[in-house]
Amino acid sequence: MLSKVLKTIIIGPPGAGKGTISTRIVKDFGMKHLSSGDILRKHIMEGTATGLAAKHHIDKGELVPDRVMVDIFITELRHLHNHSWLLDGFPRTVKQAEALHRVEPVDLVINLKVPFEVIMERISNRWTHISSGRIYHSEFNPPKVTGKDDVTGEDLIQRDDDKPETVRQRLQTFQNMTEKVLDFYRERDLLTEFQGSESNEIWPRVHKFLSTIKTPLHYTEYK
């Protein structure tokens, strides 16, 4: 457990293992995990004003505006007074970061630096059995028969999201959106970066870092 209430953000490109690291942080340090996707779905299902506003843009294939995202997350954070939390997927723009900084200044930002070529190889080698959702990987978890599901023998497909050109575009979009947000926190000495190729390599350093937080934080990069 942490020795102080900690307000934290985790950032990482698609396929970097952010979900795995977040789950382990929540389990070991008792933090509340607020994922942008989960929070948006909750507000949409509950029919809140901000949820309906978000749905309007999502249904049109548009990004949810900064103002709506800020309203949704500030509403959620008001319920977590005196409790450590971990934001995932927010903020995604400098305007969102600035708004959050005014209302709920964070203590630290964790950035997972996984090389894009590693992510490309990891994701673009995934194959899926559509009816069951079983996922295989050409290198790490190959099917017994190439291109066939182990249980049914049916064909495996590569989802559009897993195709190399789609992965490359997603990573480029992430980089374009996120770099200025990282600079925002780097300039305020709130950013700590963990570099590696997989979650099991990065996690021990994240765990050690969070376990020793007792004093003001400063920007560090963990190779």
C-alpha positions, 0 to 999 in steps of 0.5 A: 500500500502507498504511504500517501494519497496519490493522484496518478496518470498512466500513459502508453501506446496501444499494445504497450501493456497499459492494461496489465500494468494498471491492473497490477498497480490497482491490486498491489497499491489499492488505487481506484482505476478510472479508465476513459472507456469504462467511465464513458460507457457508465455515463452513457448507460446512466443517461447523464447529461455529459454521457448523452453529450459524449454519445452524440459525438461517439455515434458520429465517429467524432472525438469527445470534446475536451469540455465533455471529457473534463466534466465527466472525469471531474465528476468521477474524481469528486467521489474519490476524496482522500483515496488514491486513484489512477487515470487511464485514457485521460487526459489526452490533450493539453487542454484536458491536462490543463483543466485537470491540473487546475481542479485536481493536480496530479502527483505523478504521471507514468509513461510506458515507453515500449518501442513501436516496432515491438508493438507492431510485431506483437499486435500484427501477429495476433489471430482471432477465432471470431465466434469464441474470441480465442486469440492466438499469436504466431510466435508466443501462442501459435495454434496447433495447425496454422490458421485454424482454431485449436478447438473447432478447427475453424479458420482464424482471421486477423481483425482489422485493428490488428493489421499492420497498416491499422496498427501503424496508424493507431500508433502514429495518432497516439504519438501525435496526440500524446507528445504535447501532454507528456511535455506538459507534465515533463515541464512540471517534473511530474513525469516518470518514464519506464522503458522496456519491451514487455509488461513483465520487464517494466512492472518490477521497476514500476512497483519499486518506484511506487513502493518508495514514494514518500517525498516530492516527486521528480522526473526520472527515466527508468531504462 
